[in-house]
Amino acid sequence: MADLPIEYDTELLGYKAMLNMIMGHGSENLPKAQAIKDASMAYFINKHLDKNHIFLHINGAYHSNNYEGIFWYLKRINPELNIITITTISQTKTTKLEKENQGIADFTICVNENMTATY
């Protein structure tokens, strides 16, 4: 686990959205638990970085979209890190990248909405 105390920003979009998604199946502690998980992943990623190698971490979009989650915690631990984020969105073939999906990551992979998805 990350060192205590763990910083928690209630204004981060991902954690705010999580409060709206729980629909009575959790509490205001659910995004806090997610923050602990993100902070802990960032802590261990930073601990195992080697300056002479590229570190590849694959995670769900919720952990890095909008440069939040793991990204946000990594930058607090080590502001000099060079981090690139990639996200995937589902859309129709003819749709241009929708405005709400622009800027959520450095690179966006668009897949057809008919593609099988697992969660």
N, CA and C atoms as a LAMMPS dump frame, in Angstrom:
ITEM: TIMESTEP
0
ITEM: NUMBER OF ATOMS
357
ITEM: BOX BOUNDS ff ff ff
-5.0000000000000000e+02 5.0000000000000000e+02
-5.0000000000000000e+02 5.0000000000000000e+02
-5.0000000000000000e+02 5.0000000000000000e+02
ITEM: ATOMS id mol type element x y z
1 1 1 N 0.841 -1.174 0
2 1 2 C 0 0 0
3 1 3 C 0.889 1.241 0
4 2 1 N 0.38 2.308 -0.543
5 2 2 C 1.103 3.578 -0.56
6 2 3 C 1.287 4.099 0.859
7 3 1 N 2.287 4.943 1.014
8 3 2 C 2.529 5.549 2.323
9 3 3 C 1.334 6.401 2.757
10 4 1 N 1.053 6.369 4.031
11 4 2 C -0.031 7.174 4.6
12 4 3 C 0.513 8.509 5.074
13 5 1 N -0.252 9.548 5.108
14 5 2 C -1.629 9.636 4.622
15 5 3 C -1.666 9.725 3.092
16 6 1 N -2.738 9.228 2.5
17 6 2 C -2.917 9.268 1.052
18 6 3 C -3.763 10.482 0.702
19 7 1 N -3.206 11.313 -0.18
20 7 2 C -3.925 12.503 -0.628
21 7 3 C -5.155 12.076 -1.42
22 8 1 N -6.257 12.786 -1.246
23 8 2 C -7.503 12.484 -1.96
24 8 3 C -8.126 13.798 -2.403
25 9 1 N -8.317 13.954 -3.706
26 9 2 C -8.889 15.178 -4.266
27 9 3 C -10.316 14.905 -4.719
28 10 1 N -11.263 15.443 -4.001
29 10 2 C -12.684 15.222 -4.311
30 10 3 C -13.106 15.873 -5.618
31 11 1 N -12.27 16.739 -6.17
32 11 2 C -12.621 17.448 -7.405
33 11 3 C -12.172 16.713 -8.67
34 12 1 N -11.429 15.624 -8.541
35 12 2 C -11.03 14.869 -9.736
36 12 3 C -12.268 14.27 -10.39
37 13 1 N -12.384 14.44 -11.702
38 13 2 C -13.586 14.03 -12.437
39 13 3 C -13.931 12.549 -12.25
40 14 1 N -12.917 11.694 -12.273
41 14 2 C -13.17 10.264 -12.14
42 14 3 C -13.795 9.893 -10.81
43 15 1 N -13.305 10.49 -9.754
44 15 2 C -13.854 10.187 -8.428
45 15 3 C -15.236 10.81 -8.25
46 16 1 N -15.445 11.992 -8.827
47 16 2 C -16.77 12.605 -8.776
48 16 3 C -17.79 11.75 -9.538
49 17 1 N -17.378 11.267 -10.713
50 17 2 C -18.275 10.441 -11.53
51 17 3 C -18.616 9.137 -10.815
52 18 1 N -17.657 8.605 -10.077
53 18 2 C -17.881 7.355 -9.36
54 18 3 C -19.023 7.505 -8.347
55 19 1 N -19.126 8.659 -7.743
56 19 2 C -20.219 8.896 -6.787
57 19 3 C -21.573 8.811 -7.482
58 20 1 N -21.647 9.258 -8.735
59 20 2 C -22.905 9.201 -9.479
60 20 3 C -23.211 7.803 -10.007
61 21 1 N -22.187 6.972 -10.165
62 21 2 C -22.373 5.636 -10.726
63 21 3 C -22.838 4.615 -9.696
64 22 1 N -22.614 4.847 -8.435
65 22 2 C -22.849 3.797 -7.445
66 22 3 C -24.326 3.518 -7.19
67 23 1 N -25.205 4.465 -7.465
68 23 2 C -26.656 4.281 -7.38
69 23 3 C -27.097 3.491 -6.15
70 24 1 N -26.639 3.908 -4.999
71 24 2 C -27.066 3.261 -3.765
72 24 3 C -26.304 2.003 -3.414
73 25 1 N -25.304 1.628 -4.2
74 25 2 C -24.552 0.402 -3.939
75 25 3 C -23.206 0.675 -3.288
76 26 1 N -23.094 1.755 -2.637
77 26 2 C -21.842 2.107 -1.987
78 26 3 C -22.046 3.372 -1.186
79 27 1 N -20.998 4.071 -0.976
80 27 2 C -21.089 5.324 -0.23
81 27 3 C -20.021 6.256 -0.741
82 28 1 N -19.874 7.385 -0.074
83 28 2 C -18.817 8.318 -0.457
84 28 3 C -17.437 7.72 -0.228
85 29 1 N -17.372 6.572 0.428
86 29 2 C -16.086 5.905 0.638
87 29 3 C -15.604 5.121 -0.582
88 30 1 N -16.506 4.83 -1.541
89 30 2 C -16.102 4.069 -2.721
90 30 3 C -15.016 4.796 -3.525
91 31 1 N -15.169 6.08 -3.865
92 31 2 C -14.078 6.754 -4.576
93 31 3 C -12.816 6.879 -3.726
94 32 1 N -12.963 6.954 -2.423
95 32 2 C -11.789 6.996 -1.545
96 32 3 C -11.032 5.672 -1.622
97 33 1 N -11.77 4.566 -1.669
98 33 2 C -11.132 3.251 -1.808
99 33 3 C -10.422 3.154 -3.157
100 34 1 N -11.043 3.7 -4.192
101 34 2 C -10.415 3.715 -5.52
102 34 3 C -9.14 4.554 -5.489
103 35 1 N -9.166 5.66 -4.779
104 35 2 C -7.986 6.522 -4.665
105 35 3 C -6.843 5.78 -3.966
106 36 1 N -7.167 4.996 -2.953
107 36 2 C -6.136 4.206 -2.265
108 36 3 C -5.517 3.208 -3.244
109 37 1 N -6.353 2.585 -4.055
110 37 2 C -5.86 1.629 -5.047
111 37 3 C -4.962 2.339 -6.069
112 38 1 N -5.411 3.488 -6.592
113 38 2 C -4.616 4.253 -7.564
114 38 3 C -3.294 4.71 -6.959
115 39 1 N -3.356 5.231 -5.748
116 39 2 C -2.135 5.702 -5.072
117 39 3 C -1.164 4.552 -4.837
118 40 1 N -1.689 3.388 -4.48
119 40 2 C -0.836 2.236 -4.233
120 40 3 C -0.194 1.732 -5.521
121 41 1 N -0.957 1.702 -6.62
122 41 2 C -0.36 1.302 -7.891
123 41 3 C 0.734 2.29 -8.296
124 42 1 N 0.473 3.58 -8.14
125 42 2 C 1.479 4.6 -8.466
126 42 3 C 2.724 4.42 -7.604
127 43 1 N 2.535 4.159 -6.337
128 43 2 C 3.649 3.958 -5.411
129 43 3 C 4.553 2.814 -5.873
130 44 1 N 3.946 1.676 -6.232
131 44 2 C 4.739 0.518 -6.627
132 44 3 C 5.319 0.659 -8.031
133 45 1 N 4.622 1.343 -8.915
134 45 2 C 5.206 1.625 -10.233
135 45 3 C 6.467 2.457 -10.038
136 46 1 N 6.361 3.523 -9.276
137 46 2 C 7.506 4.4 -9.049
138 46 3 C 8.658 3.651 -8.38
139 47 1 N 8.327 2.773 -7.465
140 47 2 C 9.337 2.001 -6.737
141 47 3 C 10.145 1.087 -7.672
142 48 1 N 9.509 0.606 -8.731
143 48 2 C 10.15 -0.361 -9.623
144 48 3 C 10.631 0.254 -10.943
145 49 1 N 10.608 1.558 -11.054
146 49 2 C 11.103 2.201 -12.279
147 49 3 C 12.615 2.049 -12.379
148 50 1 N 13.09 1.87 -13.588
149 50 2 C 14.517 1.852 -13.885
150 50 3 C 14.742 2.939 -14.929
151 51 1 N 15.595 3.899 -14.635
152 51 2 C 15.805 5.037 -15.528
153 51 3 C 16.28 4.635 -16.914
154 52 1 N 16.833 3.45 -17.053
155 52 2 C 17.353 3.011 -18.347
156 52 3 C 16.369 2.159 -19.137
157 53 1 N 15.142 2.041 -18.653
158 53 2 C 14.153 1.199 -19.312
159 53 3 C 12.808 1.923 -19.412
160 54 1 N 12.009 1.472 -20.342
161 54 2 C 10.625 1.95 -20.447
162 54 3 C 9.773 1.045 -19.564
163 55 1 N 8.913 1.641 -18.778
164 55 2 C 8.011 0.887 -17.911
165 55 3 C 6.629 0.955 -18.549
166 56 1 N 6.058 -0.176 -18.878
167 56 2 C 4.731 -0.24 -19.483
168 56 3 C 3.749 -0.759 -18.443
169 57 1 N 2.735 0.023 -18.168
170 57 2 C 1.691 -0.388 -17.221
171 57 3 C 0.37 -0.338 -17.963
172 58 1 N -0.333 -1.441 -17.989
173 58 2 C -1.624 -1.522 -18.672
174 58 3 C -2.71 -1.533 -17.605
175 59 1 N -3.644 -0.625 -17.75
176 59 2 C -4.729 -0.521 -16.78
177 59 3 C -6.012 -0.092 -17.485
178 60 1 N -7.111 -0.224 -16.779
179 60 2 C -8.379 0.259 -17.304
180 60 3 C -8.366 1.775 -17.407
181 61 1 N -9.135 2.288 -18.339
182 61 2 C -9.159 3.721 -18.613
183 61 3 C -9.505 4.547 -17.373
184 62 1 N -10.3 3.98 -16.498
185 62 2 C -10.716 4.731 -15.308
186 62 3 C -9.519 5.115 -14.434
187 63 1 N -8.414 4.376 -14.552
188 63 2 C -7.229 4.637 -13.743
189 63 3 C -6.317 5.709 -14.326
190 64 1 N -6.616 6.186 -15.552
191 64 2 C -5.715 7.178 -16.14
192 64 3 C -6.393 8.197 -17.049
193 65 1 N -7.664 8.024 -17.378
194 65 2 C -8.334 9.031 -18.213
195 65 3 C -8.283 10.396 -17.544
196 66 1 N -8.196 11.418 -18.359
197 66 2 C -8.13 12.811 -17.892
198 66 3 C -6.898 13.069 -17.028
199 67 1 N -5.897 12.214 -17.194
200 67 2 C -4.632 12.362 -16.455
201 67 3 C -4.868 12.326 -14.941
202 68 1 N -5.797 11.47 -14.559
203 68 2 C -6.137 11.303 -13.148
204 68 3 C -5.716 9.92 -12.678
205 69 1 N -6.241 9.497 -11.557
206 69 2 C -5.97 8.161 -11.04
207 69 3 C -4.481 7.915 -10.831
208 70 1 N -3.972 6.833 -11.406
209 70 2 C -2.567 6.465 -11.249
210 70 3 C -1.661 7.585 -11.745
211 71 1 N -1.986 8.153 -12.897
212 71 2 C -1.187 9.251 -13.463
213 71 3 C -1.053 10.388 -12.449
214 72 1 N -2.16 10.801 -11.872
215 72 2 C -2.201 11.92 -10.93
216 72 3 C -1.291 11.652 -9.735
217 73 1 N -1.367 10.42 -9.207
218 73 2 C -0.528 10.064 -8.06
219 73 3 C 0.942 9.942 -8.45
220 74 1 N 1.233 9.372 -9.615
221 74 2 C 2.626 9.272 -10.056
222 74 3 C 3.268 10.654 -10.18
223 75 1 N 2.536 11.598 -10.72
224 75 2 C 3.08 12.949 -10.876
225 75 3 C 3.321 13.622 -9.523
226 76 1 N 2.583 13.254 -8.506
227 76 2 C 2.82 13.799 -7.173
228 76 3 C 4.064 13.183 -6.54
229 77 1 N 4.272 11.912 -6.82
230 77 2 C 5.45 11.227 -6.288
231 77 3 C 6.71 11.672 -7.021
232 78 1 N 6.602 11.767 -8.354
233 78 2 C 7.761 12.03 -9.195
234 78 3 C 7.357 12.954 -10.352
235 79 1 N 7.324 14.275 -10.114
236 79 2 C 6.842 15.224 -11.131
237 79 3 C 7.63 15.214 -12.437
238 80 1 N 8.843 14.701 -12.423
239 80 2 C 9.685 14.698 -13.625
240 80 3 C 9.411 13.512 -14.559
241 81 1 N 8.554 12.598 -14.163
242 81 2 C 8.283 11.425 -14.995
243 81 3 C 7.702 11.818 -16.341
244 82 1 N 8.125 11.123 -17.367
245 82 2 C 7.56 11.289 -18.697
246 82 3 C 6.537 10.174 -18.87
247 83 1 N 5.269 10.528 -18.832
248 83 2 C 4.188 9.541 -18.886
249 83 3 C 3.35 9.803 -20.132
250 84 1 N 3.031 8.738 -20.84
251 84 2 C 2.135 8.82 -21.994
252 84 3 C 0.926 7.95 -21.68
253 85 1 N -0.263 8.485 -21.919
254 85 2 C -1.485 7.724 -21.674
255 85 3 C -2.164 7.384 -23.001
256 86 1 N -2.784 6.219 -23.014
257 86 2 C -3.54 5.748 -24.173
258 86 3 C -4.886 5.285 -23.642
259 87 1 N -5.955 5.665 -24.32
260 87 2 C -7.272 5.193 -23.927
261 87 3 C -7.973 4.598 -25.136
262 88 1 N -9.004 3.848 -24.893
263 88 2 C -9.809 3.261 -25.959
264 88 3 C -11.248 3.693 -25.759
265 89 1 N -11.885 4.092 -26.849
266 89 2 C -13.31 4.43 -26.789
267 89 3 C -14.045 3.648 -27.863
268 90 1 N -15.312 3.455 -27.649
269 90 2 C -16.164 2.746 -28.597
270 90 3 C -17.049 3.765 -29.31
271 91 1 N -17.134 3.648 -30.627
272 91 2 C -17.992 4.558 -31.387
273 91 3 C -18.325 3.929 -32.731
274 92 1 N -19.276 4.541 -33.452
275 92 2 C -19.61 4.042 -34.782
276 92 3 C -18.49 4.402 -35.743
277 93 1 N -18.426 3.691 -36.852
278 93 2 C -17.36 3.926 -37.838
279 93 3 C -17.393 5.349 -38.385
280 94 1 N -18.568 5.92 -38.51
281 94 2 C -18.693 7.216 -39.175
282 94 3 C -18.575 8.409 -38.228
283 95 1 N -18.579 8.162 -36.952
284 95 2 C -18.535 9.248 -35.978
285 95 3 C -17.122 9.789 -35.831
286 96 1 N -16.988 11.096 -35.816
287 96 2 C -15.696 11.705 -35.501
288 96 3 C -15.5 11.604 -33.989
289 97 1 N -14.263 11.77 -33.558
290 97 2 C -13.979 11.732 -32.127
291 97 3 C -14.838 12.783 -31.435
292 98 1 N -15.713 12.337 -30.561
293 98 2 C -16.65 13.235 -29.905
294 98 3 C -15.938 14.154 -28.928
295 99 1 N -16.491 15.332 -28.784
296 99 2 C -15.857 16.369 -27.969
297 99 3 C -15.539 15.908 -26.55
298 100 1 N -16.449 15.163 -25.92
299 100 2 C -16.212 14.745 -24.532
300 100 3 C -15.065 13.742 -24.416
301 101 1 N -14.658 13.151 -25.537
302 101 2 C -13.541 12.204 -25.511
303 101 3 C -12.214 12.834 -25.927
304 102 1 N -12.248 14.071 -26.361
305 102 2 C -11.017 14.738 -26.772
306 102 3 C -10.234 15.181 -25.54
307 103 1 N -8.949 14.923 -25.564
308 103 2 C -8.091 15.374 -24.475
309 103 3 C -8.088 14.507 -23.234
310 104 1 N -8.73 13.344 -23.285
311 104 2 C -8.745 12.49 -22.09
312 104 3 C -7.468 11.68 -21.942
313 105 1 N -6.685 11.605 -23.03
314 105 2 C -5.417 10.873 -23.015
315 105 3 C -4.523 11.436 -24.114
316 106 1 N -3.275 11.031 -24.106
317 106 2 C -2.362 11.472 -25.161
318 106 3 C -2.726 10.854 -26.508
319 107 1 N -3.174 9.605 -26.469
320 107 2 C -3.594 8.903 -27.678
321 107 3 C -4.929 8.229 -27.404
322 108 1 N -5.807 8.23 -28.418
323 108 2 C -7.11 7.586 -28.291
324 108 3 C -7.257 6.566 -29.401
325 109 1 N -7.55 5.343 -29.027
326 109 2 C -7.829 4.283 -29.989
327 109 3 C -9.347 4.158 -30.071
328 110 1 N -9.886 4.349 -31.267
329 110 2 C -11.332 4.242 -31.468
330 110 3 C -11.643 2.868 -32.048
331 111 1 N -12.519 2.138 -31.382
332 111 2 C -12.944 0.826 -31.873
333 111 3 C -14.435 0.879 -32.178
334 112 1 N -14.838 0.084 -33.147
335 112 2 C -16.23 0.043 -33.549
336 112 3 C -17.098 -0.402 -32.384
337 113 1 N -18.239 0.238 -32.213
338 113 2 C -19.121 -0.077 -31.083
339 113 3 C -19.67 -1.496 -31.158
340 114 1 N -19.585 -2.15 -32.323
341 114 2 C -20.05 -3.527 -32.46
342 114 3 C -19.027 -4.551 -31.97
343 115 1 N -17.832 -4.08 -31.632
344 115 2 C -16.793 -4.988 -31.158
345 115 3 C -17.173 -5.523 -29.768
346 116 1 N -16.875 -6.774 -29.515
347 116 2 C -17.167 -7.379 -28.221
348 116 3 C -16.4 -6.652 -27.128
349 117 1 N -17.07 -6.33 -26.05
350 117 2 C -16.436 -5.659 -24.922
351 117 3 C -16.577 -6.516 -23.672
352 118 1 N -15.57 -6.502 -22.839
353 118 2 C -15.642 -7.2 -21.565
354 118 3 C -15.351 -6.189 -20.467
355 119 1 N -15.939 -6.38 -19.325
356 119 2 C -15.744 -5.451 -18.196
357 119 3 C -15.458 -6.226 -16.956
